[in-house]
Amino acid sequence: MFVGFCKKTYFCIPKFRREKMNITKKDIDNLNAVLTVEISKEDYSANVEKVLNNYRKTANIPGFRKGHIPMGMVKKQYGKAILVEEVNKLLQDALHKFLNEEKLDVLGNPLPKNESEINWDADDYSFEFELGLAPKFDVDLKGKEVVQYKIVADEEMLNNQVKTIRKQYGKLISKKEVEKGDEITGTFISTDLPADMVGKEIEKKTTLSTDEIAGKKQLESLIGAKVGDTVSLKTKGMFADNHDNQKYLGVSHDDAHGLDIEVSFKIEEVNKREMAELNQELFDKLFGEAKVTSEEELKAKIKEDAEGQFAQQSDQKLLNDVVDSLIENTKFDLPKEFLQRWIAMTGEKRLSEEDAKAEFERSEKGLRYQLIEGKLRTENKLQVTFDELKDYSKNMIKAQMAQFGQMDPSEEELESIAARILSNKEEVERLSEQLNSNKLLNFFKENAKLKTKELTYDKFIKEAYA
C-alpha cells in the first residue's frame, strides 16, 4: 500500500514537503521508533472530490454520454481506489516533511506497521510506521596505526626495465636453429586430449622466448630444433606461471591451471633479438630530443615513472586499510531486526526471514562504512562541489591532451570539452566517485595515524596481498 522513499539504499535522510497532519513519534529505544500519522476526512476529501469530478468528465461507461455519468456511479466504480491513492499521497508527503523537519537520520525506509488493520470504509485513519534510526557514534582516526606503503623501484627492477627496452627496440636476426634466448614462432596443436577436454582442441599460433620455458625437459627438446621441425612437449611444468598456458596455448583460464596434456609445436620461425644500443638515438626515440642523455638519466626517468604508478597502488591499499580499520574500531549498534524486515519487504521479491538475515549479514560491513563515511564527510566538509568537479574534469582533459602533444589548450577549449563531459550523467557519476575518493584519501593522509614503510614492488605485493 505504501510506496518506499528510496529503494535499494540503506542510508537515506529524506527531504520533502507538505501539510498539517497530526504526526507523533514514540521512541522504542535509541535505534527504533514508531511514527503515528493521523489523517482525517477534511485532509483528503477535497482532493478526492476533485479527482472524482475529473473522472466523471472523462470516463467511458457504456450507456452514458461522456460527462453525463451520475456521480453515484463514478463513486461506486472508482471511489475506493481514488480514496486510497489520495490518502497515500498525503501520507507520503507528511512523512517526508516530518523526517526532514525533525532532521531524523533513518536507515532504510519507514515500514508500515498496521496497514492490514486499516478500515477504508471509515472517515478517519491512523497509520503506524516503524523507523530504524541511525546510531550516534564518534570516529577516532588516531586509534589503530595503519601502514602507508612507499614503493620504490630498486636497482634490479631498473636494470630489468632497461633490458626490456633494449630488447623491444632491438633488431630481430633470423635463424635456422633454436638456441637459448631465442624467440620462436610456431603453432601448438593438441595431440591426445583427456575425456574432460574433448571438444577443446588446441591450435594456437604464438611467439615465445625460450626464456619463458621453465621445464628443463621441454627446454632441452627445443634447443637445437630447426625451422620446420615439430617438437612434442608436455604442458605440465612447461611454464612457471599456469596463466602462460592460457596466453600461449589459448586454453581457458580454468583449463590453464594444472594443465597436463601433450602438445606438438611446429616451429615456423626462429629469431635472435639483438638488443638496441643505449645511445642518444634511442633516448630521443623514447623521450623526445635531448630530454634524456645518459643511462643514469634513463634509469632516473624509469624510476620516476614507475614510482608514480606504484603510488596509485599504494594509495588504494592505504584507502582500503583505513576503511577496514575504521569499520573494525568504530563501535556502534544497528537496528538489526528492523533492517532485516526492511530488506525482506523492499526487494524485487519478498525474502524469507532466513534470506533477509543472510542478506543483512552480507551488507552490514558496507552499511557500517557508509555511516562512518557520511559522518566524516559531513563533519569535515568533504562533499564535492560542482566547481571542484568542473576543475577536476578540466585537469583530466589537460592531462589527456598532453599525451597527444597538445601542451597548452585554451581555457575556452577546456570549458567546452568539460561542459560536454558534465552533461553526461554517467560521466558525472564516474568523475564524482573519483574525486570523492581523492578527497577522502587526502583527508586520511592528513588525519589518520599512519606509519610509513618503504619496500620494493615485489615485497609490497607479497606483504600487502599475501
LUMBA-36658 format. One line per field, with one value per residue (C-alpha): x, y, z; residue in one letter. Coordinates in Angstrom, 2 decimals. Last residue first. Layout:
% residues N
X (X, ...) $
Y (Y, ...) $
Z (Z, ...) $
res (a, ...) $
END
This chain:
% residues 466
X (49.50, 48.22, 50.08, 53.19, 53.88, 52.84, 54.85, 57.91, 57.79, 57.32, 60.26, 59.85, 59.41, 57.03, 55.34, 53.28, 49.93, 47.51, 44.80, 44.43, 46.48, 46.71, 43.10, 41.89, 43.93, 42.28, 38.80, 39.31, 40.70, 37.85, 35.25, 37.06, 36.99, 33.33, 32.39, 34.23, 32.26, 28.91, 29.45, 30.48, 27.31, 25.14, 26.66, 26.29, 29.49, 31.53, 30.18, 30.72, 34.28, 35.01, 33.75, 35.46, 38.78, 38.57, 37.73, 40.60, 42.96, 44.95, 48.70, 50.52, 48.70, 51.27, 48.93, 49.66, 49.25, 45.61, 44.90, 46.49, 44.60, 41.29, 41.89, 42.67, 39.46, 37.42, 38.84, 38.10, 34.47, 34.10, 35.53, 33.13, 30.21, 31.05, 32.25, 31.41, 34.36, 33.03, 34.78, 31.70, 29.56, 32.17, 33.29, 29.71, 28.81, 31.96, 31.12, 27.51, 28.53, 31.23, 28.66, 26.36, 29.13, 30.04, 26.39, 25.58, 26.45, 24.97, 21.83, 21.47, 21.78, 19.11, 16.82, 17.32, 16.39, 13.33, 12.16, 12.53, 9.79, 10.53, 12.06, 13.40, 11.60, 9.96, 12.73, 15.36, 13.12, 12.46, 16.21, 16.80, 14.26, 15.77, 19.27, 18.62, 22.39, 24.83, 28.02, 31.78, 34.28, 37.36, 36.72, 34.93, 37.56, 40.40, 38.85, 38.42, 41.99, 43.24, 41.26, 42.40, 46.01, 45.91, 44.44, 47.14, 49.90, 48.55, 48.43, 51.88, 53.28, 52.40, 54.37, 57.14, 57.42, 57.51, 60.15, 62.29, 62.14, 63.21, 66.07, 67.10, 67.25, 69.15, 71.77, 71.89, 72.66, 71.21, 67.50, 65.29, 67.72, 65.06, 61.99, 61.52, 61.83, 63.05, 65.37, 66.90, 67.31, 69.13, 71.19, 72.68, 71.97, 72.45, 69.48, 69.48, 69.88, 66.85, 67.59, 64.84, 63.41, 60.37, 57.87, 58.48, 55.65, 54.83, 53.08, 51.08, 50.87, 48.50, 48.65, 47.05, 47.20, 45.51, 45.13, 41.84, 40.10, 41.51, 40.53, 43.10, 44.89, 48.22, 50.49, 48.46, 46.20, 49.10, 51.01, 48.41, 49.94, 53.04, 56.45, 55.74, 56.39, 55.58, 52.87, 52.42, 54.41, 56.10, 56.46, 58.58, 57.74, 60.64, 60.13, 62.68, 65.23, 65.42, 68.78, 67.23, 63.51, 63.60, 66.08, 63.70, 60.80, 62.92, 64.03, 60.55, 60.59, 60.18, 59.72, 63.44, 63.00, 61.11, 57.57, 55.62, 52.21, 49.98, 47.31, 45.56, 44.23, 41.21, 38.58, 35.86, 37.16, 38.85, 37.33, 37.99, 41.76, 43.20, 45.82, 47.62, 46.90, 48.44, 50.79, 51.82, 55.15, 57.20, 60.35, 62.34, 65.91, 67.45, 68.92, 69.47, 66.97, 68.20, 67.53, 67.99, 66.52, 68.02, 65.47, 66.74, 66.43, 63.81, 61.86, 65.01, 66.74, 63.57, 63.30, 66.94, 66.45, 63.39, 65.35, 68.12, 65.60, 63.91, 67.23, 68.28, 65.18, 61.94, 60.44, 57.01, 56.09, 53.48, 51.31, 50.77, 47.80, 48.06, 44.95, 43.37, 44.05, 41.15, 38.57, 35.03, 32.30, 28.88, 25.13, 23.15, 20.93, 17.27, 15.14, 11.56, 8.37, 5.28, 1.73, -1.25, -4.41, -7.37, -10.50, -13.65, -14.17, -14.85, -11.07, -10.68, -6.91, -5.88, -3.76, -1.74, -0.72, 3.10, 4.05, 7.87, 9.60, 12.53, 16.13, 18.09, 16.84, 18.65, 15.87, 16.23, 12.82, 11.95, 13.07, 11.50, 8.23, 8.14, 8.72, 6.18, 3.51, 4.15, 3.96, 0.70, -0.93, -0.17, -1.37, -4.66, -5.09, -4.47, -6.71, -9.58, -9.16, -9.35, -12.40, -14.30, -13.76, -16.82, -19.20, -18.03, -18.48, -21.94, -23.00, -21.65, -24.09, -22.31, -23.06, -19.50, -19.07, -22.53, -23.85, -24.97, -21.47, -19.12, -16.25, -14.66, -13.53, -15.85, -16.83, -13.18, -12.32, -15.12, -13.83, -10.33, -11.62, -13.82, -10.86, -8.68, -11.35, -11.96, -8.31, -7.44, -11.07, -11.66, -8.99, -5.43, -3.49, 0.11, 1.76, 5.54, 7.15, 10.78, 13.88, 17.59, 17.82, 14.86, 11.13, 10.85, 7.31, 6.90, 3.64, 2.18, -1.04, -1.24, -0.56, 0.84, 3.84, 7.38, 10.48, 13.90, 14.56, 17.68, 18.72, 21.06, 20.43, 19.61, 17.73, 14.53, 14.49, 11.16, 9.05, 5.48, 2.74, 0.00) $
Y (-12.35, -9.15, -6.42, -8.36, -10.30, -7.46, -4.92, -7.20, -7.37, -3.60, -2.78, -1.51, 1.64, 1.63, 4.78, 4.53, 6.29, 7.59, 9.17, 12.93, 14.23, 11.03, 10.20, 13.56, 13.10, 9.69, 11.11, 13.91, 11.51, 9.03, 11.77, 12.99, 9.52, 8.96, 12.37, 11.63, 8.40, 9.91, 12.94, 10.65, 8.58, 11.71, 13.15, 16.95, 17.14, 15.77, 18.31, 21.16, 19.97, 19.91, 23.48, 24.84, 23.26, 24.79, 28.23, 27.97, 27.37, 24.16, 24.40, 21.08, 19.42, 16.68, 13.69, 12.81, 16.50, 16.28, 13.59, 15.62, 18.77, 16.84, 15.45, 18.95, 20.22, 17.38, 18.16, 21.87, 21.07, 18.64, 21.21, 23.84, 21.41, 20.81, 17.50, 16.85, 16.70, 19.31, 17.76, 16.96, 15.98, 13.92, 12.12, 11.33, 10.00, 7.91, 6.30, 5.62, 4.15, 2.16, 0.49, -0.14, -1.79, -4.07, -4.98, -5.91, -9.62, -10.02, -8.19, -10.51, -13.56, -12.19, -11.45, -14.98, -16.52, -14.30, -15.19, -12.59, -10.64, -10.06, -7.05, -6.04, -3.88, -6.33, -8.70, -5.96, -3.84, -6.76, -7.40, -3.69, -3.62, -6.68, -5.25, -1.79, -1.12, -0.87, 1.15, 0.57, 2.30, 0.07, -2.62, -0.39, 2.33, -0.16, -1.66, 1.83, 2.76, -0.44, 0.06, 3.69, 2.74, -0.08, 2.31, 4.86, 2.25, 1.13, 4.72, 5.40, 2.45, 4.26, 7.34, 5.02, 3.53, 6.88, 8.37, 5.21, 4.96, 8.60, 8.10, 4.96, 6.91, 9.74, 7.24, 5.65, 9.07, 11.99, 12.14, 15.05, 15.71, 15.20, 13.34, 10.67, 7.20, 7.98, 10.65, 8.15, 5.55, 7.99, 9.28, 5.84, 2.73, 0.28, -1.86, -5.54, -8.13, -10.39, -13.80, -15.16, -18.56, -19.06, -21.80, -24.33, -26.85, -27.45, -30.70, -30.95, -33.44, -32.88, -31.80, -28.38, -27.66, -24.28, -23.37, -25.28, -22.79, -19.75, -21.17, -22.60, -20.46, -22.29, -19.25, -16.94, -19.50, -21.84, -18.74, -18.42, -21.52, -19.46, -21.19, -22.59, -26.11, -27.65, -29.90, -28.95, -31.90, -31.17, -32.91, -30.93, -30.43, -29.27, -26.78, -24.28, -26.27, -27.81, -27.42, -26.22, -27.06, -30.55, -29.43, -26.60, -29.06, -31.35, -28.49, -27.02, -23.25, -22.12, -18.34, -17.77, -19.83, -16.81, -17.03, -16.36, -17.94, -19.82, -21.75, -24.97, -26.65, -28.95, -28.17, -30.53, -33.33, -31.76, -33.89, -37.07, -36.47, -34.88, -36.65, -34.46, -30.81, -28.40, -25.50, -23.43, -21.67, -18.53, -18.91, -16.14, -17.04, -16.84, -20.34, -21.51, -22.64, -23.35, -21.65, -18.04, -14.62, -11.61, -9.38, -5.91, -4.05, -1.56, -4.01, -5.82, -2.61, -1.50, -4.85, -4.66, -1.14, -2.35, -5.29, -2.94, -0.63, -3.53, -4.81, -1.31, -0.84, 0.92, 2.11, 1.51, 3.74, 1.88, 3.63, 1.20, 1.91, 2.66, 1.99, 4.99, 8.43, 8.40, 8.03, 8.31, 9.08, 7.43, 8.06, 5.30, 5.82, 5.21, 2.36, 3.60, 1.55, 3.12, 3.46, 4.81, 6.18, 6.83, 8.95, 8.57, 4.81, 2.46, 2.12, 0.25, 0.00, -3.16, -4.69, -1.47, -1.69, -1.49, 0.09, 0.27, 3.65, 3.49, 2.22, 3.70, 7.00, 10.16, 12.37, 16.07, 16.82, 18.98, 16.35, 13.35, 15.26, 16.56, 13.16, 11.52, 14.10, 13.88, 10.10, 10.09, 12.77, 10.74, 7.57, 9.25, 10.27, 6.76, 5.03, 7.44, 7.11, 3.30, 3.43, 5.93, 4.41, 2.27, 3.28, 6.88, 7.15, 5.55, 8.00, 10.88, 10.06, 9.91, 12.90, 13.95, 11.28, 10.09, 7.12, 3.64, 2.08, 3.92, 5.99, 8.23, 11.79, 14.24, 11.96, 11.04, 14.73, 15.13, 12.11, 13.61, 16.88, 15.09, 13.04, 16.13, 17.97, 14.94, 14.33, 16.34, 17.05, 13.32, 12.92, 11.58, 10.71, 9.63, 7.54, 7.13, 4.25, 4.33, 2.14, 2.77, 4.61, 2.68, 2.38, 6.10, 7.28, 9.82, 11.69, 13.05, 15.07, 16.43, 19.91, 19.62, 19.34, 18.94, 16.81, 15.93, 12.26, 11.23, 7.96, 5.16, 1.62, 2.15, -0.32, 1.71, 5.32, 6.52, 3.39, 3.19, 2.44, 0.00) $
Z (0.75, -0.83, 1.04, 2.03, -1.17, -3.47, -1.46, -1.48, -5.28, -5.54, -3.31, 0.24, 2.32, 5.30, 6.54, 9.76, 9.76, 12.41, 10.28, 9.84, 6.90, 4.86, 5.73, 4.41, 1.24, 0.70, 1.36, -1.14, -3.74, -3.24, -3.67, -6.79, -8.35, -7.43, -8.77, -12.02, -12.54, -11.54, -13.81, -16.65, -16.23, -16.21, -19.40, -19.46, -17.43, -20.33, -22.83, -20.40, -19.77, -23.51, -23.98, -20.87, -21.89, -25.37, -23.96, -21.48, -24.40, -24.71, -23.92, -24.17, -27.02, -27.74, -27.65, -24.02, -23.19, -24.35, -21.75, -18.96, -19.99, -20.07, -16.55, -15.31, -16.88, -15.30, -11.85, -12.26, -13.16, -10.25, -7.85, -9.21, -8.82, -5.18, -3.73, -0.08, 2.30, 4.74, 7.75, 9.84, 6.86, 5.02, 8.19, 9.23, 5.78, 5.73, 9.07, 8.06, 4.70, 6.48, 8.70, 5.76, 3.76, 6.66, 7.23, 3.63, 3.66, 7.16, 6.03, 3.03, 5.30, 7.64, 4.70, 3.38, 6.75, 7.21, 3.72, 1.03, -0.76, -4.42, -6.12, -2.72, -0.16, 2.26, 3.32, 3.39, 5.62, 7.95, 8.22, 8.80, 11.64, 13.32, 13.00, 14.44, 14.42, 17.33, 17.35, 17.56, 15.31, 15.54, 12.93, 10.43, 10.82, 10.39, 7.26, 5.76, 6.69, 5.04, 1.82, 1.47, 2.16, -0.42, -2.99, -2.21, -2.54, -5.88, -7.16, -5.71, -7.69, -10.92, -9.86, -8.63, -12.11, -13.91, -11.58, -11.61, -15.42, -15.66, -13.21, -15.11, -18.37, -16.66, -15.48, -18.94, -20.42, -22.41, -21.59, -22.72, -25.61, -28.30, -27.16, -24.51, -26.07, -29.57, -28.20, -25.75, -28.52, -30.84, -27.92, -27.30, -25.25, -28.09, -29.05, -28.14, -30.86, -30.74, -32.16, -34.34, -35.15, -37.40, -38.21, -35.45, -35.18, -31.51, -30.63, -27.43, -24.57, -21.67, -18.04, -17.50, -13.75, -14.11, -17.77, -18.04, -15.74, -17.55, -20.92, -23.34, -25.97, -25.77, -25.29, -23.06, -21.36, -20.67, -19.52, -16.74, -15.14, -14.27, -14.28, -17.73, -19.05, -15.67, -17.09, -20.75, -22.05, -25.39, -28.76, -31.24, -34.91, -37.07, -39.92, -38.57, -36.59, -33.11, -31.32, -28.04, -28.15, -26.62, -23.93, -22.99, -22.61, -20.44, -18.13, -17.70, -17.14, -20.76, -20.88, -21.50, -24.68, -25.92, -27.19, -30.36, -30.90, -33.29, -31.41, -32.37, -29.24, -29.15, -26.52, -27.77, -25.59, -22.60, -19.81, -21.78, -21.98, -25.14, -27.26, -29.79, -29.04, -31.54, -30.68, -33.69, -34.15, -33.64, -31.58, -29.90, -29.00, -25.51, -25.60, -29.17, -31.79, -35.33, -38.67, -37.64, -38.48, -36.71, -34.98, -34.16, -30.86, -29.71, -27.54, -26.43, -25.33, -23.54, -21.73, -20.65, -19.32, -17.42, -15.98, -14.85, -13.20, -11.41, -10.09, -9.00, -6.86, -7.84, -4.57, -3.05, -0.13, 1.90, 4.47, 7.35, 9.63, 13.37, 15.46, 17.15, 15.72, 13.29, 16.08, 14.70, 17.25, 17.43, 17.40, 15.68, 12.63, 13.46, 12.10, 11.95, 12.20, 10.74, 12.11, 10.23, 11.84, 9.58, 9.65, 7.54, 7.87, 4.95, 4.37, 7.66, 8.16, 10.07, 7.28, 7.11, 10.78, 10.86, 7.56, 7.35, 7.28, 4.85, 5.12, 7.97, 9.34, 10.33, 11.68, 10.96, 12.55, 9.54, 7.04, 8.73, 9.20, 5.64, 4.11, 6.36, 5.57, 1.83, 1.91, 3.86, 1.74, -1.38, 0.34, 1.22, -2.41, -3.75, -1.21, -1.86, -5.63, -5.41, -3.13, -5.30, -8.74, -9.53, -6.75, -6.77, -10.53, -10.28, -7.57, -9.61, -12.42, -15.80, -18.02, -18.91, -21.58, -22.65, -20.72, -21.76, -21.65, -19.23, -20.66, -18.02, -18.92, -17.17, -14.30, -13.78, -13.41, -10.88, -8.95, -8.87, -7.44, -4.92, -3.68, -3.32, -1.33, 0.91, 1.87, 4.97, 5.97, 6.28, 8.94, 8.67, 11.84, 11.32, 14.04, 13.86, 15.77, 16.92, 16.92, 17.41, 20.74, 22.17, 21.46, 20.77, 20.03, 17.26, 16.69, 13.47, 13.27, 9.76, 8.56, 5.04, 2.95, 1.71, 1.07, 2.38, 3.07, 5.00, 3.45, 4.39, 3.20, -0.42, -2.62, -2.74, -1.62, -0.33, -0.18, -1.58, 0.95, 0.00) $
res (a, y, a, e, k, i, f, k, d, y, t, l, e, k, t, k, l, k, a, n, e, k, f, f, n, l, l, k, n, s, n, l, q, e, s, l, r, e, v, e, e, k, n, s, l, i, r, a, a, i, s, e, l, e, e, e, s, p, d, m, q, g, f, q, a, m, q, a, k, i, m, n, k, s, y, d, k, l, e, d, f, t, v, q, l, k, n, e, t, r, l, k, g, e, i, l, q, y, r, l, g, k, e, s, r, e, f, e, a, k, a, d, e, e, s, l, r, k, e, g, t, m, a, i, w, r, q, l, f, e, k, p, l, d, f, k, t, n, e, i, l, s, d, v, v, d, n, l, l, k, q, d, s, q, q, a, f, q, g, e, a, d, e, k, i, k, a, k, l, e, e, e, s, t, v, k, a, e, g, f, l, k, d, f, l, e, q, n, l, e, a, m, e, r, k, n, v, e, e, i, k, f, s, v, e, i, d, l, g, h, a, d, d, h, s, v, g, l, y, k, q, n, d, h, n, d, a, f, m, g, k, t, k, l, s, v, t, d, g, v, k, a, g, i, l, s, e, l, q, k, k, g, a, i, e, d, t, s, l, t, t, k, k, e, i, e, k, g, v, m, d, a, p, l, d, t, s, i, f, t, g, t, i, e, d, g, k, e, v, e, k, k, s, i, l, k, g, y, q, k, r, i, t, k, v, q, n, n, l, m, e, e, d, a, v, i, k, y, q, v, v, e, k, g, k, l, d, v, d, f, k, p, a, l, g, l, e, f, e, f, s, y, d, d, a, d, w, n, i, e, s, e, n, k, p, l, p, n, g, l, v, d, l, k, e, e, n, l, f, k, h, l, a, d, q, l, l, k, n, v, e, e, v, l, i, a, k, g, y, q, k, k, v, m, g, m, p, i, h, g, k, r, f, g, p, i, n, a, t, k, r, y, n, n, l, v, k, e, v, n, a, s, y, d, e, k, s, i, e, v, t, l, v, a, n, l, n, d, i, d, k, k, t, i, n, m, k, e, r, r, f, k, p, i, c, f, y, t, k, k, c, f, g, v, f, m) $
END
